[in-house]
Amino acid sequence: MVLTTVVCYLICWMPYGVVALLATFGSPGVVTPVASVIPSILAKSSTVCNPLIYIFMNKQVNL
């Protein structure tokens, strides 16, 4: 469960980090506003992923 949580965290936040670094250190205009929307939504979805991972992988939770 911990490994799944870490992988999900990285999948959700890595694109946002890459786009933020490109916007900060890359050439001007390399990241358009439209291209920055998807990493932002993915980063916000990290909040939803952790409870779902806990619910589906915990043996004590009976669905």
Secondary structure, 3 states (H helix, E strand, C coil): CHHHHHHHHHHHHHHHHHHHHHHHHCCCCCCCCCCCHHHHHHHHHHHHHHHHHHHHHCCCCCC
